[in-house]
Amino acid sequence: MKEALETLKIDSSENKLKASFTEAIKDEEFKQFVSKIKLPIEELMKYTSLLEESFSEYHNCMNCKGLMECQNLVRGHAYLPEVKNGKIAFNYKQCKYENKHEKELSYLSNIYTFNVPDTIKSASMKNIYKKDPSRFEVIKWLTEFIDNYKEDPTTKGLFLHGTFGSGKTYLITAALNELAKSGYKSAIVFFSEYLVELKANFNKYNDEFINLINKVKKAPILLLDDIGAENMTAWARDDVLCPILQYRMDNNLTTFITSNFDKNGLERHLSINGNDEVKARRIMERINQLTIEMTLTSKNLRK
């Protein structure tokens, strides 16, 4: 009796699967989609709901004109079936637009970034704000720098100071991104957050701490972003910033610095309330050896 009930349950389940599949293939497009899968109907019936989900994403892709229009669960991907060893499997596959997007951003593997926003990471010279004449001199210098660095990798970098939100970081990052597209490596580090991370690993002095130091100290091109925004301490100045700048000066490594302070203001900041003027001056001497100074005054582009 028990075996008979089990048989009835199986038959009932199979009938439901068949009915569900039969109803689904009344849709001609879905029927064509399923017909491309080289498996018996008896096998396909077991996956009707997954096939419908897959078809919906496939249909979205057929009418899609770009990543910004993607309607699928995972942007730039479609949940599609494939046959493996006589069984059906479903996997997310990248669309042509996602492939193109990844290729366009492949240069980012040449740039080490620390706490840098995505909008900055994707900075491009062609997209920089060019309507303000006060920015032209800096843009011209950076444009020439790209060519100069390819000829001479010991080319000096820039100490760029100016008003809050004027686009200092974006401009320099755009230039470094252009070089990254040609295979040149660099590091872009938001200095105050970098110090926080170093301090968190300082007591351990572990591999992570050493790696954080070396990635910045030894980068072929380095942008130390927003120096002066941090709560400067003797440790940050003497044990972090000074050794980084000294190493880079000794090895002729191109260095960029952005700050809301000009060099005189930064020197006062580094002196920590005027208590260490000599040590602050020594830091500035290294900055002077590594960079030329330019000013960027512009409206706040972050608004």
Backbone as CSV, one residue per row, in Angstrom:
resi,resn,N_x,N_y,N_z,CA_x,CA_y,CA_z,C_x,C_y,C_z
1,MET,0.825,-1.212,0.000,0.000,0.000,0.000,0.862,1.266,0.000
2,LYS,1.938,1.250,0.855,2.846,2.402,0.954,3.540,2.657,-0.366
3,GLU,3.971,1.543,-1.020,4.663,1.684,-2.302,3.728,2.268,-3.356
4,ALA,2.476,1.916,-3.319,1.497,2.424,-4.274,1.282,3.930,-4.083
5,LEU,1.245,4.361,-2.798,1.090,5.788,-2.522,2.286,6.584,-3.018
6,GLU,3.458,6.009,-2.815,4.676,6.681,-3.286,4.657,6.819,-4.800
7,THR,4.205,5.805,-5.477,4.123,5.837,-6.941,3.150,6.909,-7.400
8,LEU,2.010,7.035,-6.679,1.022,8.051,-7.016,1.595,9.463,-6.840
9,LYS,2.378,9.623,-5.755,2.999,10.927,-5.505,3.956,11.299,-6.636
10,ILE,4.760,10.337,-7.081,5.713,10.572,-8.163,4.980,10.937,-9.437
11,ASP,3.926,10.155,-9.730,3.142,10.421,-10.946,2.513,11.815,-10.890
12,SER,2.008,12.180,-9.698,1.384,13.488,-9.540,2.405,14.612,-9.742
13,SER,3.609,14.409,-9.205,4.681,15.414,-9.340,5.082,15.562,-10.791
14,GLU,5.231,14.460,-11.467,5.607,14.499,-12.879,4.531,15.181,-13.715
15,ASN,3.282,14.927,-13.386,2.175,15.558,-14.122,2.184,17.075,-13.931
16,LYS,2.505,17.528,-12.700,2.580,18.963,-12.437,3.722,19.601,-13.224
17,LEU,4.874,18.908,-13.259,6.022,19.418,-14.011,5.680,19.530,-15.490
18,LYS,5.024,18.491,-15.999,4.663,18.475,-17.410,3.667,19.587,-17.726
19,ALA,2.680,19.750,-16.842,1.655,20.782,-17.065,2.284,22.168,-17.034
20,SER,3.196,22.387,-16.089,3.868,23.682,-15.974,4.709,23.970,-17.211
21,PHE,5.432,22.969,-17.692,6.289,23.133,-18.870,5.438,23.366,-20.123
22,THR,4.354,22.600,-20.237,3.461,22.720,-21.391,2.854,24.115,-21.460
23,GLU,2.492,24.658,-20.312,1.931,25.998,-20.259,2.982,27.038,-20.656
24,ALA,4.207,26.820,-20.182,5.278,27.794,-20.443,5.625,27.891,-21.922
25,ILE,5.666,26.762,-22.602,6.088,26.779,-24.013,4.977,27.248,-24.967
26,LYS,3.838,27.639,-24.404,2.835,28.271,-25.249,3.338,29.630,-25.742
27,ASP,4.282,30.188,-24.969,4.956,31.410,-25.402,5.964,31.022,-26.472
28,GLU,5.779,31.497,-27.684,6.592,31.074,-28.819,8.074,31.423,-28.624
29,GLU,8.338,32.610,-28.064,9.742,32.999,-27.857,10.414,32.101,-26.828
30,PHE,9.693,31.785,-25.761,10.237,30.878,-24.751,10.478,29.496,-25.354
31,LYS,9.558,29.059,-26.198,9.688,27.752,-26.844,10.958,27.705,-27.688
32,GLN,11.208,28.761,-28.440,12.419,28.818,-29.268,13.671,28.830,-28.401
33,PHE,13.601,29.552,-27.295,14.736,29.620,-26.364,15.069,28.231,-25.829
34,VAL,14.046,27.499,-25.413,14.245,26.165,-24.835,14.697,25.167,-25.890
35,SER,14.214,25.337,-27.119,14.539,24.378,-28.180,16.035,24.340,-28.516
36,LYS,16.755,25.381,-28.131,18.194,25.436,-28.403,19.002,24.620,-27.398
37,ILE,18.338,24.173,-26.333,19.020,23.386,-25.312,18.881,21.915,-25.678
38,LYS,19.955,21.276,-25.973,19.935,19.904,-26.492,19.817,18.869,-25.368
39,LEU,18.612,18.830,-24.807,18.293,17.841,-23.786,16.864,17.359,-23.990
40,PRO,16.540,16.160,-23.537,15.170,15.658,-23.667,14.194,16.525,-22.882
41,ILE,12.969,16.590,-23.357,11.937,17.380,-22.685,11.741,16.916,-21.250
42,GLU,11.881,15.611,-21.027,11.695,15.072,-19.685,12.697,15.697,-18.696
43,GLU,13.863,16.009,-19.186,14.886,16.634,-18.337,14.600,18.135,-18.175
44,LEU,14.202,18.775,-19.277,13.939,20.211,-19.241,12.757,20.550,-18.329
45,MET,11.787,19.656,-18.281,10.593,19.903,-17.465,10.931,20.119,-15.994
46,LYS,12.046,19.547,-15.535,12.420,19.654,-14.129,12.872,21.068,-13.761
47,TYR,13.148,21.881,-14.788,13.744,23.198,-14.539,12.907,24.330,-15.138
48,THR,11.610,24.113,-15.229,10.751,25.101,-15.888,10.884,26.492,-15.292
49,SER,10.819,26.605,-13.970,10.872,27.928,-13.340,12.229,28.597,-13.567
50,LEU,13.311,27.823,-13.495,14.643,28.384,-13.739,14.810,28.786,-15.199
51,LEU,14.247,28.004,-16.095,14.300,28.338,-17.520,13.521,29.623,-17.809
52,GLU,12.393,29.790,-17.134,11.621,31.017,-17.316,12.393,32.231,-16.794
53,GLU,13.044,32.055,-15.659,13.876,33.134,-15.110,15.023,33.468,-16.071
54,SER,15.644,32.421,-16.579,16.749,32.600,-17.515,16.278,33.277,-18.800
55,PHE,15.129,32.877,-19.301,14.591,33.457,-20.526,14.281,34.938,-20.340
56,SER,13.760,35.283,-19.157,13.454,36.677,-18.874,14.717,37.533,-18.968
57,GLU,15.837,37.038,-18.404,17.090,37.790,-18.457,17.648,37.809,-19.886
58,TYR,17.518,36.706,-20.572,17.958,36.640,-21.971,17.175,37.639,-22.827
59,HIS,15.886,37.723,-22.575,15.018,38.650,-23.312,15.408,40.099,-23.014
60,ASN,15.740,40.371,-21.756,16.211,41.712,-21.403,17.458,42.085,-22.196
61,CYS,18.361,41.126,-22.317,19.621,41.373,-23.027,19.387,41.667,-24.511
62,MET,18.413,40.996,-25.091,18.153,41.181,-26.518,17.685,42.606,-26.832
63,ASN,17.110,43.272,-25.834,16.585,44.616,-26.054,17.415,45.701,-25.360
64,CYS,18.572,45.315,-24.847,19.388,46.235,-24.065,20.358,47.012,-24.952
65,LYS,20.565,48.296,-24.622,21.470,49.140,-25.408,22.696,49.591,-24.618
66,GLY,22.831,49.077,-23.393,23.988,49.465,-22.603,23.817,49.133,-21.140
67,LEU,24.914,49.178,-20.367,24.877,48.801,-18.963,23.894,49.629,-18.142
68,MET,23.747,50.890,-18.500,22.852,51.755,-17.738,21.385,51.338,-17.890
69,GLU,21.084,50.560,-18.927,19.709,50.102,-19.155,19.479,48.681,-18.635
70,CYS,20.530,48.056,-18.116,20.431,46.643,-17.718,19.327,46.434,-16.676
71,GLN,18.456,45.472,-16.942,17.336,45.175,-16.043,17.539,43.851,-15.302
72,ASN,18.660,43.206,-15.519,18.883,41.901,-14.897,19.321,42.033,-13.445
73,LEU,19.216,40.941,-12.720,19.520,40.940,-11.295,20.960,41.360,-11.035
74,VAL,21.886,40.831,-11.808,23.297,41.205,-11.712,23.644,42.028,-12.941
75,ARG,23.963,43.302,-12.729,24.195,44.191,-13.867,25.310,43.676,-14.778
76,GLY,25.004,43.675,-16.078,25.999,43.247,-17.049,26.128,41.743,-17.177
77,HIS,25.210,41.011,-16.567,25.256,39.548,-16.600,23.851,38.993,-16.890
78,ALA,23.831,37.816,-17.455,22.562,37.116,-17.680,22.672,35.704,-17.113
79,TYR,21.574,35.257,-16.521,21.521,33.927,-15.898,21.097,32.927,-16.972
80,LEU,22.083,32.223,-17.550,21.825,31.400,-18.728,22.139,29.932,-18.500
81,PRO,21.408,29.067,-19.230,21.632,27.630,-19.089,22.724,27.130,-20.032
82,GLU,23.376,26.061,-19.614,24.297,25.359,-20.498,24.285,23.883,-20.116
83,VAL,24.626,23.037,-21.082,24.596,21.598,-20.858,26.003,21.110,-20.550
84,LYS,26.127,20.396,-19.421,27.406,19.820,-19.021,27.188,18.360,-18.650
85,ASN,27.874,17.498,-19.373,27.784,16.058,-19.101,26.341,15.553,-19.065
86,GLY,25.551,16.054,-20.006,24.171,15.603,-20.120,23.229,16.196,-19.101
87,LYS,23.707,17.158,-18.326,22.875,17.811,-17.326,22.837,19.312,-17.602
88,ILE,21.757,19.966,-17.172,21.637,21.395,-17.367,22.182,22.133,-16.138
89,ALA,22.907,23.214,-16.386,23.438,24.053,-15.306,23.184,25.508,-15.666
90,PHE,22.984,26.319,-14.639,22.716,27.742,-14.854,23.846,28.570,-14.236
91,ASN,24.354,29.524,-15.024,25.449,30.368,-14.557,25.268,31.787,-15.067
92,TYR,25.834,32.740,-14.322,25.824,34.128,-14.773,26.940,34.345,-15.801
93,LYS,26.557,34.872,-16.951,27.536,35.143,-18.005,27.542,36.635,-18.337
94,GLN,28.753,37.180,-18.502,28.887,38.604,-18.811,28.391,38.912,-20.213
95,CYS,27.770,40.081,-20.328,27.306,40.520,-21.638,28.427,41.290,-22.345
96,LYS,28.221,41.636,-23.598,29.232,42.343,-24.382,29.534,43.718,-23.805
97,TYR,28.533,44.348,-23.208,28.743,45.672,-22.641,29.618,45.599,-21.391
98,GLU,29.418,44.566,-20.574,30.247,44.389,-19.386,31.678,44.023,-19.779
99,ASN,31.813,43.204,-20.815,33.153,42.863,-21.310,33.895,44.114,-21.759
100,LYS,33.199,44.963,-22.475,33.801,46.207,-22.961,34.164,47.110,-21.781
101,HIS,33.266,47.180,-20.803,33.496,48.017,-19.624,34.733,47.538,-18.859
102,GLU,34.860,46.230,-18.679,36.018,45.677,-17.977,37.309,45.960,-18.730
103,LYS,37.244,45.837,-20.048,38.423,46.108,-20.862,38.841,47.561,-20.734
104,GLU,37.854,48.456,-20.739,38.143,49.887,-20.632,38.755,50.243,-19.281
105,LEU,38.408,49.490,-18.238,38.912,49.783,-16.894,40.079,48.889,-16.482
106,SER,40.589,48.100,-17.427,41.682,47.182,-17.095,42.926,47.931,-16.631
107,TYR,43.061,49.192,-17.034,44.224,49.983,-16.637,44.290,50.173,-15.123
108,LEU,43.148,50.031,-14.439,43.120,50.250,-13.001,44.000,49.255,-12.244
109,SER,44.325,48.135,-12.883,45.218,47.165,-12.245,46.627,47.732,-12.098
110,ASN,46.916,48.806,-12.817,48.235,49.443,-12.724,48.289,50.516,-11.639
111,ILE,47.162,50.737,-10.962,47.104,51.803,-9.959,46.695,51.235,-8.606
112,TYR,47.544,51.457,-7.598,47.188,51.107,-6.231,46.490,52.311,-5.617
113,THR,45.291,52.121,-5.125,44.553,53.230,-4.521,44.210,52.903,-3.073
114,PHE,44.241,53.917,-2.245,43.859,53.736,-0.841,42.804,54.758,-0.482
115,ASN,41.584,54.261,-0.267,40.444,55.078,0.155,40.166,56.206,-0.842
116,VAL,40.172,55.851,-2.113,39.907,56.822,-3.175,38.518,56.539,-3.756
117,PRO,37.637,57.536,-3.865,36.284,57.315,-4.401,36.314,56.797,-5.837
118,ASP,35.285,56.042,-6.220,35.206,55.498,-7.579,35.204,56.590,-8.638
119,THR,34.581,57.728,-8.327,34.538,58.822,-9.306,35.937,59.335,-9.611
120,ILE,36.822,59.277,-8.624,38.207,59.697,-8.825,38.982,58.620,-9.572
121,LYS,38.732,57.362,-9.219,39.446,56.263,-9.879,39.240,56.280,-11.388
122,SER,38.066,56.674,-11.826,37.753,56.657,-13.257,37.996,58.012,-13.923
123,ALA,38.726,58.891,-13.259,39.000,60.224,-13.813,39.680,60.126,-15.174
124,SER,39.308,61.012,-16.067,39.837,60.986,-17.432,40.157,62.397,-17.898
125,MET,41.256,62.537,-18.629,41.639,63.849,-19.141,40.566,64.417,-20.070
126,LYS,39.885,63.560,-20.791,38.868,64.048,-21.728,37.616,64.560,-21.014
127,ASN,37.459,64.176,-19.739,36.267,64.586,-19.002,36.531,65.687,-17.976
128,ILE,37.741,66.229,-17.942,38.023,67.253,-16.942,37.283,68.548,-17.281
129,TYR,37.003,69.321,-16.248,36.251,70.581,-16.395,37.179,71.631,-17.016
130,LYS,36.797,72.144,-18.186,37.682,73.044,-18.943,37.074,74.419,-19.187
131,LYS,35.990,74.731,-18.502,35.324,76.010,-18.753,35.887,77.151,-17.913
132,ASP,36.741,76.809,-16.953,37.306,77.832,-16.073,38.744,78.123,-16.502
133,PRO,39.032,79.330,-17.003,40.379,79.676,-17.473,41.455,79.554,-16.396
134,SER,41.066,79.672,-15.130,42.056,79.592,-14.052,42.651,78.185,-13.930
135,ARG,42.030,77.210,-14.569,42.520,75.833,-14.517,43.470,75.500,-15.679
136,PHE,43.522,76.366,-16.694,44.228,76.039,-17.935,45.706,75.740,-17.719
137,GLU,46.359,76.530,-16.868,47.803,76.354,-16.672,48.117,74.977,-16.094
138,VAL,47.325,74.563,-15.115,47.535,73.248,-14.489,47.235,72.129,-15.489
139,ILE,46.142,72.271,-16.237,45.786,71.263,-17.240,46.894,71.130,-18.280
140,LYS,47.438,72.263,-18.713,48.525,72.258,-19.697,49.749,71.546,-19.133
141,TRP,50.084,71.853,-17.880,51.256,71.221,-17.262,51.080,69.702,-17.186
142,LEU,49.910,69.246,-16.762,49.660,67.811,-16.624,49.649,67.110,-17.979
143,THR,49.118,67.781,-18.987,49.108,67.211,-20.337,50.539,67.007,-20.828
144,GLU,51.380,67.991,-20.593,52.782,67.876,-20.992,53.520,66.852,-20.137
145,PHE,53.125,66.747,-18.860,53.759,65.782,-17.966,53.606,64.352,-18.483
146,ILE,52.435,64.028,-19.012,52.189,62.669,-19.510,53.245,62.287,-20.542
147,ASP,53.519,63.171,-21.487,54.536,62.898,-22.505,55.945,62.937,-21.912
148,ASN,56.177,63.891,-21.030,57.506,64.028,-20.432,57.896,62.801,-19.611
149,TYR,56.914,62.245,-18.866,57.217,61.089,-18.017,57.597,59.875,-18.860
150,LYS,56.951,59.718,-20.002,57.283,58.591,-20.872,58.726,58.694,-21.381
151,GLU,59.206,59.924,-21.522,60.588,60.144,-21.960,61.562,60.052,-20.787
152,ASP,61.124,60.513,-19.617,62.008,60.577,-18.454,61.228,60.253,-17.185
153,PRO,61.311,59.014,-16.683,60.543,58.617,-15.496,61.050,59.237,-14.195
154,THR,62.055,60.105,-14.276,62.494,60.820,-13.075,61.925,62.244,-13.052
155,THR,61.003,62.528,-13.977,60.383,63.854,-14.053,59.752,64.245,-12.704
156,LYS,59.948,65.496,-12.315,59.356,65.970,-11.064,57.832,65.953,-11.137
157,GLY,57.227,65.755,-9.978,55.782,65.824,-9.881,55.343,67.226,-9.489
158,LEU,54.138,67.296,-8.972,53.500,68.586,-8.718,53.054,68.675,-7.262
159,PHE,53.335,69.821,-6.638,52.699,70.170,-5.370,51.554,71.108,-5.735
160,LEU,50.341,70.582,-5.714,49.180,71.350,-6.177,48.314,71.727,-4.984
161,HIS,48.227,73.005,-4.720,47.391,73.478,-3.621,46.313,74.405,-4.173
162,GLY,45.266,74.574,-3.402,44.186,75.443,-3.862,42.936,75.265,-3.048
163,THR,41.879,75.855,-3.513,40.627,75.892,-2.773,39.983,74.519,-2.674
164,PHE,39.184,74.361,-1.637,38.461,73.105,-1.396,37.531,72.800,-2.570
165,GLY,37.586,71.551,-3.051,36.682,71.120,-4.104,37.012,71.646,-5.488
166,SER,38.219,72.162,-5.672,38.576,72.737,-6.982,38.971,71.694,-8.012
167,GLY,39.109,70.446,-7.592,39.398,69.375,-8.545,40.861,68.989,-8.621
168,LYS,41.620,69.279,-7.576,43.059,68.974,-7.558,43.310,67.474,-7.747
169,THR,42.635,66.676,-6.940,42.838,65.225,-6.985,42.392,64.652,-8.325
170,TYR,41.253,65.120,-8.804,40.719,64.610,-10.072,41.700,64.865,-11.210
171,LEU,42.244,66.065,-11.291,43.143,66.414,-12.384,44.385,65.530,-12.395
172,ILE,45.009,65.380,-11.237,46.233,64.569,-11.183,45.916,63.107,-11.455
173,THR,44.826,62.609,-10.877,44.445,61.220,-11.112,44.158,60.969,-12.586
174,ALA,43.528,61.928,-13.256,43.257,61.791,-14.686,44.550,61.600,-15.461
175,ALA,45.582,62.358,-15.102,46.883,62.214,-15.769,47.503,60.851,-15.468
176,LEU,47.413,60.406,-14.219,47.986,59.101,-13.857,47.222,57.965,-14.532
177,ASN,45.915,58.136,-14.690,45.121,57.129,-15.399,45.550,57.012,-16.858
178,GLU,45.845,58.147,-17.479,46.315,58.117,-18.866,47.616,57.337,-18.967
179,LEU,48.502,57.535,-18.025,49.761,56.787,-18.023,49.511,55.303,-17.738
180,ALA,48.546,55.024,-16.856,48.229,53.625,-16.534,47.749,52.865,-17.759
181,LYS,47.062,53.558,-18.652,46.584,52.923,-19.877,47.740,52.503,-20.779
182,SER,48.893,53.106,-20.564,50.094,52.739,-21.320,50.999,51.818,-20.502
183,GLY,50.480,51.332,-19.367,51.215,50.346,-18.582,52.039,50.900,-17.442
184,TYR,51.997,52.217,-17.207,52.776,52.812,-16.126,52.035,52.678,-14.799
185,LYS,52.765,52.285,-13.749,52.148,52.018,-12.462,52.270,53.214,-11.525
186,SER,51.271,53.351,-10.661,51.269,54.464,-9.713,50.463,54.084,-8.478
187,ALA,50.529,54.968,-7.477,49.732,54.795,-6.254,49.070,56.126,-5.920
188,ILE,47.808,56.055,-5.511,47.040,57.247,-5.132,46.511,57.009,-3.720
189,VAL,46.940,57.833,-2.780,46.673,57.567,-1.369,46.079,58.800,-0.690
190,PHE,44.903,58.620,-0.112,44.302,59.669,0.715,45.027,59.639,2.048
191,PHE,45.855,60.651,2.300,46.875,60.564,3.346,46.311,60.367,4.745
192,SER,45.280,61.092,5.117,44.772,60.997,6.489,44.234,59.602,6.798
193,GLU,43.521,58.990,5.858,43.002,57.635,6.074,44.131,56.601,6.044
194,TYR,45.132,56.872,5.240,46.312,56.003,5.194,46.987,55.961,6.562
195,LEU,47.106,57.106,7.226,47.705,57.152,8.557,46.890,56.346,9.567
196,VAL,45.580,56.438,9.457,44.710,55.679,10.361,44.956,54.180,10.214
197,GLU,45.059,53.724,8.977,45.287,52.298,8.726,46.668,51.867,9.215
198,LEU,47.668,52.697,8.979,49.011,52.385,9.476,49.019,52.263,10.995
199,LYS,48.359,53.202,11.647,48.337,53.203,13.108,47.650,51.956,13.643
200,ALA,46.621,51.499,12.945,45.894,50.298,13.375,46.781,49.060,13.318
201,ASN,47.775,49.078,12.431,48.671,47.921,12.278,50.045,48.145,12.906
202,PHE,50.253,49.332,13.488,51.593,49.693,13.955,52.083,48.776,15.069
203,ASN,51.242,48.538,16.074,51.675,47.729,17.209,52.013,46.304,16.804
204,LYS,51.358,45.822,15.762,51.620,44.463,15.286,52.890,44.414,14.435
205,TYR,53.167,45.539,13.756,54.268,45.621,12.786,54.294,44.354,11.922
206,ASN,53.146,44.032,11.380,52.971,42.795,10.626,53.215,43.017,9.144
207,ASP,52.949,41.964,8.362,53.151,42.046,6.918,52.287,43.125,6.291
208,GLU,51.086,43.317,6.834,50.184,44.333,6.294,50.781,45.726,6.479
209,PHE,51.368,45.973,7.633,51.990,47.270,7.903,53.142,47.524,6.929
210,ILE,54.013,46.546,6.775,55.170,46.688,5.879,54.706,46.861,4.440
211,ASN,53.680,46.114,4.068,53.151,46.206,2.704,52.560,47.592,2.438
212,LEU,51.837,48.145,3.415,51.255,49.477,3.273,52.339,50.534,3.079
213,ILE,53.417,50.408,3.822,54.529,51.349,3.697,55.196,51.224,2.336
214,ASN,55.523,50.002,1.940,56.292,49.790,0.707,55.510,50.147,-0.549
215,LYS,54.198,49.888,-0.553,53.393,50.211,-1.727,53.407,51.703,-2.022
216,VAL,53.472,52.487,-0.963,53.487,53.940,-1.125,54.911,54.438,-1.364
217,LYS,55.815,53.985,-0.543,57.202,54.450,-0.615,57.853,54.133,-1.963
218,LYS,57.559,52.946,-2.512,58.264,52.467,-3.699,57.474,52.594,-4.999
219,ALA,56.269,53.155,-4.948,55.468,53.299,-6.171,56.220,54.143,-7.202
220,PRO,56.246,53.734,-8.474,56.932,54.526,-9.504,56.427,55.964,-9.575
221,ILE,55.114,56.151,-9.441,54.513,57.479,-9.336,53.588,57.449,-8.122
222,LEU,53.644,58.502,-7.320,52.825,58.542,-6.109,52.072,59.861,-6.023
223,LEU,50.800,59.771,-5.666,50.012,60.941,-5.287,49.641,60.818,-3.816
224,LEU,50.202,61.689,-2.987,49.781,61.813,-1.595,48.705,62.880,-1.565
225,ASP,47.496,62.465,-1.346,46.347,63.353,-1.517,45.926,63.995,-0.205
226,ASP,45.709,65.299,-0.276,45.109,66.081,0.810,45.964,66.091,2.078
227,ILE,47.263,66.284,1.908,48.114,66.465,3.083,47.746,67.788,3.750
228,GLY,47.618,67.733,5.051,47.183,68.902,5.797,45.798,68.725,6.383
229,ALA,45.053,67.751,5.853,43.712,67.484,6.379,43.761,66.579,7.604
230,GLU,44.920,65.914,7.792,45.072,64.971,8.901,45.389,65.709,10.202
231,ASN,45.247,65.013,11.309,45.692,65.532,12.605,47.172,65.183,12.718
232,MET,48.035,66.106,12.324,49.457,65.814,12.245,50.053,65.553,13.623
233,THR,50.813,64.467,13.702,51.536,64.115,14.922,53.009,63.960,14.576
234,ALA,53.840,63.937,15.604,55.269,63.744,15.376,55.535,62.395,14.713
235,TRP,54.772,61.378,15.115,54.944,60.051,14.507,54.595,60.072,13.026
236,ALA,53.460,60.681,12.677,53.044,60.735,11.276,54.064,61.493,10.437
237,ARG,54.592,62.567,10.994,55.559,63.390,10.254,56.927,62.717,10.145
238,ASP,57.459,62.271,11.309,58.850,61.811,11.359,59.030,60.347,10.993
239,ASP,58.016,59.515,11.271,58.169,58.076,11.050,57.415,57.566,9.823
240,VAL,56.539,58.407,9.275,55.791,57.979,8.082,56.131,58.883,6.891
241,LEU,55.766,60.147,6.991,55.921,61.047,5.851,57.385,61.269,5.476
242,CYS,58.221,61.539,6.461,59.626,61.828,6.166,60.343,60.651,5.487
243,PRO,60.244,59.416,6.004,60.908,58.293,5.326,60.383,58.039,3.909
244,ILE,59.082,58.243,3.709,58.519,58.059,2.368,59.140,59.068,1.401
245,LEU,59.147,60.321,1.809,59.690,61.370,0.934,61.199,61.204,0.740
246,GLN,61.904,60.797,1.795,63.353,60.604,1.680,63.682,59.508,0.684
247,TYR,62.957,58.389,0.781,63.191,57.269,-0.137,62.918,57.687,-1.576
248,ARG,61.850,58.415,-1.761,61.469,58.818,-3.105,62.465,59.839,-3.673
249,MET,62.955,60.700,-2.824,63.959,61.669,-3.267,65.258,60.945,-3.637
250,ASP,65.689,59.995,-2.806,66.931,59.263,-3.057,66.863,58.436,-4.332
251,ASN,65.632,58.001,-4.711,65.482,57.114,-5.863,64.830,57.793,-7.069
252,ASN,64.737,59.119,-7.016,64.188,59.900,-8.135,62.823,59.392,-8.595
253,LEU,61.944,59.159,-7.622,60.605,58.658,-7.934,59.622,59.826,-7.994
254,THR,58.862,59.888,-9.066,57.947,61.009,-9.294,56.861,61.057,-8.221
255,THR,56.691,62.237,-7.639,55.778,62.390,-6.504,54.864,63.598,-6.691
256,PHE,53.571,63.380,-6.447,52.571,64.445,-6.470,52.008,64.617,-5.064
257,ILE,51.683,65.831,-4.731,51.057,66.130,-3.443,49.940,67.145,-3.680
258,THR,48.790,66.910,-3.062,47.728,67.920,-3.077,47.484,68.383,-1.655
259,SER,47.106,69.642,-1.524,46.835,70.200,-0.199,45.992,71.456,-0.342
260,ASN,45.220,71.748,0.701,44.525,73.033,0.749,45.477,74.135,1.213
261,PHE,46.639,73.721,1.769,47.662,74.677,2.186,48.630,74.956,1.036
262,ASP,49.145,76.190,0.961,50.317,76.415,0.130,51.524,75.906,0.921
263,LYS,52.739,76.033,0.363,53.898,75.444,1.036,54.181,76.105,2.382
264,ASN,53.984,77.402,2.486,54.199,78.067,3.773,53.194,77.584,4.816
265,GLY,51.940,77.436,4.386,50.908,76.955,5.305,51.157,75.520,5.724
266,LEU,51.616,74.698,4.774,51.890,73.294,5.100,53.063,73.193,6.078
267,GLU,54.072,74.033,5.889,55.207,74.014,6.821,54.748,74.333,8.237
268,ARG,53.866,75.306,8.384,53.343,75.628,9.717,52.566,74.445,10.282
269,HIS,51.775,73.787,9.415,51.006,72.611,9.847,51.942,71.498,10.328
270,LEU,53.026,71.291,9.613,53.972,70.221,9.947,54.782,70.528,11.195
271,SER,54.856,71.807,11.550,55.620,72.179,12.747,54.854,71.861,14.031
272,ILE,53.605,71.477,13.889,52.743,71.096,15.016,52.734,72.205,16.071
273,ASN,51.993,73.244,15.759,51.833,74.395,16.660,53.149,75.135,16.910
274,GLY,54.042,75.085,15.910,55.293,75.836,16.023,56.339,75.212,16.918
275,ASN,56.122,73.962,17.326,57.051,73.319,18.258,58.223,72.620,17.575
276,ASP,58.088,72.330,16.277,59.143,71.590,15.571,59.398,72.227,14.218
277,GLU,59.790,73.464,14.211,59.975,74.183,12.956,61.100,73.595,12.115
278,VAL,62.168,73.136,12.751,63.301,72.561,12.010,62.885,71.283,11.298
279,LYS,62.166,70.426,11.993,61.727,69.171,11.383,60.729,69.438,10.252
280,ALA,59.853,70.409,10.436,58.901,70.774,9.384,59.640,71.286,8.157
281,ARG,60.691,72.090,8.381,61.465,72.639,7.269,62.162,71.522,6.494
282,ARG,62.628,70.518,7.205,63.294,69.390,6.538,62.327,68.638,5.629
283,ILE,61.092,68.490,6.093,60.074,67.857,5.250,59.854,68.688,3.996
284,MET,59.745,69.982,4.173,59.492,70.869,3.036,60.658,70.866,2.057
285,GLU,61.874,70.710,2.539,63.029,70.619,1.645,62.901,69.410,0.730
286,ARG,62.426,68.321,1.262,62.237,67.114,0.456,61.106,67.315,-0.558
287,ILE,60.035,67.968,-0.110,58.929,68.256,-1.022,59.398,69.163,-2.153
288,ASN,60.238,70.138,-1.825,60.770,71.046,-2.849,61.639,70.318,-3.860
289,GLN,62.374,69.306,-3.395,63.215,68.519,-4.300,62.377,67.647,-5.236
290,LEU,61.237,67.216,-4.746,60.414,66.263,-5.492,59.385,66.913,-6.418
291,THR,59.007,68.162,-6.121,57.860,68.741,-6.835,58.117,70.186,-7.250
292,ILE,57.293,70.642,-8.184,57.170,72.071,-8.431,55.797,72.492,-7.908
293,GLU,55.666,73.755,-7.581,54.434,74.219,-6.941,53.531,74.931,-7.938
294,MET,52.253,74.585,-7.897,51.255,75.284,-8.693,49.998,75.479,-7.837
295,THR,49.211,76.476,-8.222,47.982,76.794,-7.493,46.775,76.539,-8.386
296,LEU,45.739,75.959,-7.814,44.492,75.756,-8.552,43.372,76.450,-7.783
297,THR,42.857,77.511,-8.378,41.707,78.200,-7.779,40.534,78.037,-8.746
298,SER,39.443,77.548,-8.221,38.280,77.283,-9.060,37.060,77.197,-8.165
299,LYS,35.899,77.223,-8.748,34.676,77.042,-7.964,34.646,75.626,-7.437
300,ASN,33.861,75.396,-6.394,33.741,74.087,-5.773,32.980,73.157,-6.716
301,LEU,33.686,72.205,-7.333,33.067,71.305,-8.301,32.322,70.160,-7.643
302,ARG,32.391,70.091,-6.328,31.685,69.008,-5.618,30.254,69.360,-5.333
303,LYS,29.869,70.602,-5.516,28.487,71.012,-5.221,27.539,70.471,-6.268
